[in-house]
């Protein structure tokens, strides 16, 4: 894996291409998750995608000779990674898939632009990171984009109660995910930008998310009925492809992109292009309606993210 990092630096814009590839892979996965959620419960989708991705990473560890255990952290660091995985990859992902099944891919994608805002907010509280006037302006702009979605007249497409419930669920998912990301930021700073250690942290964080997802599914009633759609080969392929693209390939590309882009804010902005991909793909593949107000909301969201991330 270290060799991969060294070789990649020889290619112009390798990091940027990797970051955009991560956004595109995740976008395609979201579309497939949405399609699968018509027959599978969000709890089962989350448990399956985390399990499949974990197995893929284990194979990757063997292929690239990455150690299964890294002993260079303090005890509190491992605890932080576990908590982060439970909140972000476990509870947060279940809430995300649930919101996706209720309000559609393009609304979820727009609301997800709220994540940089929440990350900066938690960074201010937990790490003492100060926000500039420009970042506060971006915060307000992103909030406006969410309000545009909230007050969009789309009763013909979705009931107001379902929409409100789905939006609040996605916001809650962003809160869990963002808190988990900020929690392990001090841990990631100890990796010395070594890709193999960053991947190890990613996988170690994924494992408790896997466990939590299966525990949540275990509390569901009539599990036999919930598992029944897995008898269809089409559903199996949807889960395999979306899990590989969304949780394994997208995460790997994101790590390579972040490691090979000189300015981290550029990597973050390229990551947010997933919203554009999701909106376009959801329109053509899921036939989701895109109104003028939603397009305005997209522009506000992207503009707000740029203000927040760029220094």
DAJO-V266518 format. One record per residue. RES is the residue in one small letter. PHI is phi in radians with two decimals (999 if undefined). OMEGA is omega in degrees with one decimal (none if undefined). Layout:
# DAJO-V266518
RES&PHI&OMEGA  RES&PHI&OMEGA
This chain:
# DAJO-V266518
x&999&176.2  x&-1.10&178.0  x&-1.09&179.2  x&-1.08&179.3  x&-1.14&-178.9  x&-1.15&-178.5  x&-1.14&-176.0  x&-1.13&-178.2  x&-1.18&-179.6  x&-1.37&-177.2  x&-1.76&-179.6  x&-1.15&178.6  x&1.09&178.2  x&-1.03&-178.9  x&-1.08&-180.0  x&-1.13&178.7  x&-1.11&179.1  x&-1.12&-179.2  x&-1.13&178.6  x&-1.19&177.0  x&-1.09&177.0  x&-1.09&-180.0  x&-1.12&-179.5  x&-1.18&179.4  x&-1.05&179.9  x&-1.13&-179.2  x&-1.10&178.3  x&-1.09&179.2  x&-1.08&179.6  x&-1.06&178.6  x&-1.07&-179.8  x&-1.22&175.9  x&-1.01&179.7  x&-1.07&178.7  x&-1.11&-179.4  x&-1.19&-177.1  x&-1.19&175.8  x&-1.23&-179.0  x&-2.13&-178.8  x&-1.93&178.1  x&-1.29&178.4  x&-1.00&-179.6  x&-1.12&-179.3  x&-1.25&178.5  x&-1.03&-179.4  x&-1.09&-179.6  x&-1.09&-178.8  x&-1.19&-177.3  x&-1.13&178.4  x&-1.19&179.5  x&-1.17&-179.5  x&-1.10&179.6  x&-1.13&179.4  x&-1.08&178.0  x&-1.10&178.4  x&-1.07&179.2  x&-1.18&178.0  x&-1.10&176.3  x&-1.11&178.4  x&-1.09&178.6  x&-1.03&-179.0  x&-1.18&-176.6  x&-1.14&-175.8  x&-1.77&175.8  x&0.99&176.3  x&-1.58&-179.1  x&-1.05&178.7  x&-1.33&178.4  x&-2.40&177.6  x&-2.06&-172.8  x&-1.80&-175.0  x&-1.49&-179.6  x&-1.78&173.2  x&-1.46&-177.3  x&-1.00&-178.7  x&-1.11&179.3  x&-1.17&178.6  x&-1.12&178.4  x&-1.12&178.3  x&-1.09&179.7  x&-1.11&179.9  x&-1.12&179.6  x&-1.09&179.0  x&-1.05&179.2  x&-1.15&178.8  x&-1.07&-176.7  x&-1.33&-174.2  x&-1.44&-176.1  x&-1.44&179.3  x&-1.72&-176.5  x&-1.11&-178.3  x&-1.03&-179.0  x&-1.21&176.5  x&-1.09&178.7  x&-1.12&179.5  x&-1.09&-179.2  x&-1.12&178.4  x&-1.12&179.0  x&-1.08&178.7  x&-1.03&-178.5  x&-1.24&-175.3  x&-1.67&-171.9  x&-1.97&175.2  x&1.60&-172.6  x&-1.23&-174.2  x&-1.25&176.4  x&-1.17&178.7  x&-1.06&-179.0  x&-1.09&-180.0  x&-1.17&179.6  x&-1.10&-178.8  x&-1.15&174.7  x&-1.17&176.8  x&-1.24&-174.3  x&-1.06&178.0  x&-1.01&178.0  x&-1.07&-177.4  x&-1.17&178.8  x&-1.08&177.7  x&-1.14&179.0  x&-1.12&178.4  x&-1.15&178.2  x&-1.11&178.3  x&-1.14&-177.3  x&-1.30&-171.2  x&-1.59&-174.3  x&-2.02&179.1  x&1.33&178.6  x&-1.26&-177.7  x&-1.48&177.9  x&-1.66&177.3  x&-1.50&177.3  x&-1.07&177.9  x&-1.09&179.8  x&-1.18&176.2  x&-1.13&176.7  x&-1.11&177.0  x&-1.08&176.9  x&-0.99&-178.8  x&-1.13&-179.1  x&-1.11&178.6  x&-1.14&176.8  x&-1.04&178.4  x&-1.07&-179.9  x&-1.09&179.0  x&-1.24&178.4  x&-1.14&177.1  x&-1.07&177.5  x&-1.13&-176.5  x&-1.09&-175.8  x&-1.76&176.6  x&-1.15&179.4  x&-1.45&-177.3  x&-2.38&180.0  x&-1.08&179.1  x&-1.22&-175.0  x&-1.78&-176.0  x&-2.68&179.5  x&-1.21&-176.6  x&-1.09&-179.4  x&-1.18&179.0  x&-1.13&-179.9  x&-1.11&-179.9  x&-1.09&179.7  x&-1.08&-179.8  x&-1.16&179.5  x&-1.15&178.7  x&-1.12&177.7  x&-1.12&179.3  x&-1.17&176.9  x&-1.09&177.6  x&-1.12&177.5  x&-1.09&178.6  x&-1.12&179.6  x&-1.09&178.7  x&-1.09&-178.0  x&-1.11&-177.7  x&-1.15&178.0  x&-1.05&179.0  x&-1.11&179.6  x&-1.17&-179.3  x&-1.17&-178.7  x&-1.06&-177.5  x&-1.68&179.3  x&-1.00&177.3  x&-1.09&178.8  x&-1.23&-179.8  x&-1.10&179.0  x&-1.18&178.9  x&-1.53&-177.6  x&-1.44&-179.9  x&0.99&178.1  x&1.06&176.2  x&-1.43&-173.3  x&-1.09&-177.4  x&-1.12&178.4  x&-1.26&177.0  x&-1.10&177.1  x&-1.15&178.6  x&-1.05&178.3  x&-1.08&179.2  x&-1.04&-178.0  x&-1.26&178.2  x&-1.10&176.4  x&-1.28&-179.5  x&-1.21&-174.3  x&-1.07&176.7  x&-1.09&175.4  x&-1.12&175.8  x&-1.07&-178.2  x&-1.10&-179.6  x&-1.07&-179.7  x&-1.07&179.2  x&-1.24&176.6  x&-1.12&178.2  x&-1.07&178.0  x&-1.12&-179.9  x&-1.08&179.3  x&-1.49&179.8  x&-1.32&178.1  x&-1.47&177.2  x&0.92&-178.1  x&-1.08&179.2  x&-1.06&178.8  x&-1.22&-179.8  x&-1.16&-179.6  x&-1.47&-173.9  x&-1.01&-179.5  x&-1.06&-179.9  x&-1.20&176.1  x&-1.31&179.9  x&-1.52&-178.4  x&-1.09&-179.6  x&-1.11&178.9  x&-1.20&178.4  x&-1.02&-179.5  x&-1.14&178.4  x&-1.06&-178.9  x&-1.19&-179.8  x&-1.11&-177.7  x&-1.19&-178.1  x&-1.16&178.7  x&-1.19&178.5  x&-1.12&-179.1  x&-1.27&-170.5  x&-1.39&-173.9  x&-1.77&-179.0  x&-1.70&-175.1  x&-1.17&-178.1  x&-1.08&178.2  x&-1.11&180.0  x&-1.13&178.1  x&-1.09&-178.6  x&-1.11&179.2  x&-1.12&178.9  x&-1.13&178.9  x&-1.14&-179.0  x&-1.10&-178.0  x&-1.32&-173.9  x&-1.93&174.8  x&-1.80&-173.7  x&-1.10&-177.9  x&-1.88&-178.6  x&-0.93&178.9  x&-1.02&178.1  x&-1.11&178.4  x&-1.09&-179.6  x&-1.14&-180.0  x&-1.14&177.8  x&-1.09&177.2  x&-1.11&-179.7  x&-1.28&176.3  x&-1.15&176.3  x&-1.02&178.9  x&-1.07&179.7  x&-1.12&179.2  x&-1.05&-177.6  x&-1.12&180.0  x&-1.07&179.9  x&-1.14&-177.9  x&-1.15&-179.7  x&-1.16&178.8  x&-1.22&-176.0  x&-1.45&-174.1  x&-1.69&-179.1  x&-1.80&-179.5  x&1.04&177.5  x&-1.37&-177.5  x&-1.25&174.8  x&-2.11&-178.7  x&-1.47&177.8  x&-1.12&179.8  x&-1.13&178.7  x&-1.24&175.8  x&-1.14&176.5  x&-1.09&179.2  x&-1.08&178.8  x&-1.08&179.9  x&-1.10&177.2  x&-1.09&-177.5  x&-1.09&179.1  x&-1.11&178.3  x&-1.09&178.5  x&-1.12&179.4  x&-1.11&179.0  x&-1.07&179.3  x&-1.10&-177.7  x&-1.25&-170.3  x&-1.50&-177.1  x&-1.27&178.5  x&-1.77&none
